[in-house]
Amino acid sequence: MKYLDEPWRQYISDANWVQEKHLPYTQPAVAGVDRADARVPDGRPAGTDLHFMQKQLLDECGHVYGILTGALDPSPSSMHGWYEMAAALASAYNNWQIETFLEKDDRLYGSVHLSADDPQAAVREIERVGSHPKMVQILLPIDDKLWGDPYYHPIFEAAERHELTIGMHHNEPPTHFGKWPRYFIEWHTLIPTAHMIQVSNLVYNGVFEKFPGLKLVMIEGGFTFAPHLMKKMDQQYDNLRHEIPWLKRKPSDIIREHVRFTTQPMEEMSKKEFMQYVDQMGSEDMICFSTDYPHWDYDSPTRALPNLDEPLRSKIFYGNALASYPKLPDGGGDA
């Protein structure tokens, strides 16, 4: 709260405003969406205490770098057009993130949060904090907006100017014809469909043709949907590319060059099965390891992946992320 300016602070402190959440489910884990052992011992929410997180995650697992995604997501569907409050929340969150985490641990890098439904306000926030040396990513929520629309292109222009990668993470996207299925397991199973919608939207709307230096990382949707999407988009491009004459290359080639997919949540699979996905993607450069700490379905770097050969393992744990985030220094080792 101390990072939030007035009059916005009073809407929380005096009027009890809370950001709307849409998920209608009682979460299936004992600590909601978090790991029960990730709660701070004094009762604060998981992931909010640097020293506790350093001990439980960074030190224990030997991480060289960690990129914080964050959980603010002042997403359009939860703010109902209150762009000014969304922008104030994003600025406060960014200031808290920098002061609490990024400037106190050399291993941690951050994401710029935005009021993305107001591109002019979003660009002002990118200009304000995007040049911070520890900010490496702009976070766009996967919500009910299609970010490839030209209306939002000023955000991508600013990202490219500041060498910031676009990270997309689902907030609470509707996955069943704009509605909610009966069970959390149904919604959670089909989250990758929301990621597929955003990737196809950005590619077909020519975002990567217009901003050739832009990188996109899809976070927490896994990667096993990518081969199907690339194949399907190429087939549609062969038949219908007259509708999108600005696209001069096959969608799969654009995705290989510009889009990366994080591992979590990893389906259990053998080395043979894993390599079949890599072969279908046509590249060893598209998969980046992620933990999703402190969530209930956290993936451990020592147990989540099969026993891959060292060159590919090194790419997934380190090299691919290093190539996707231009502002990350080359620290060596696993990230």
Buried (B, 14 or more C-beta within 10 A) or exposed (E): EEBBEEEBBEBBEEEEEEBEEBEEBEEEEEBBBBBEEBBBEEEEBBBBBBEBBBEBBBEEBEBBBBBBBBBBBBBBBBBEEBBBBBBBBBBBBBBBBBEBBBBEBEBBBBBBBBBBBBBEBBBBBBEEBBEBEBBBBBBBBBBBBBBBEEEBBBBBBBBBBBBBBBBBBBBBBBBEEEEBBEEBEEBBEBBBBBBBBBBBBBBBBBBBBBBEEBBBBBBBBBBBBBBEBBBBBBEBBEEEBEEBEEBEEBBBEBBBBBBBBBBBBBEEBEEEEBBBBBEEBBBBBBBBBBBBBBBBBBBEBEEBBBEBEEEBBBBBBBBBBBBBBEBBEEEEEBB
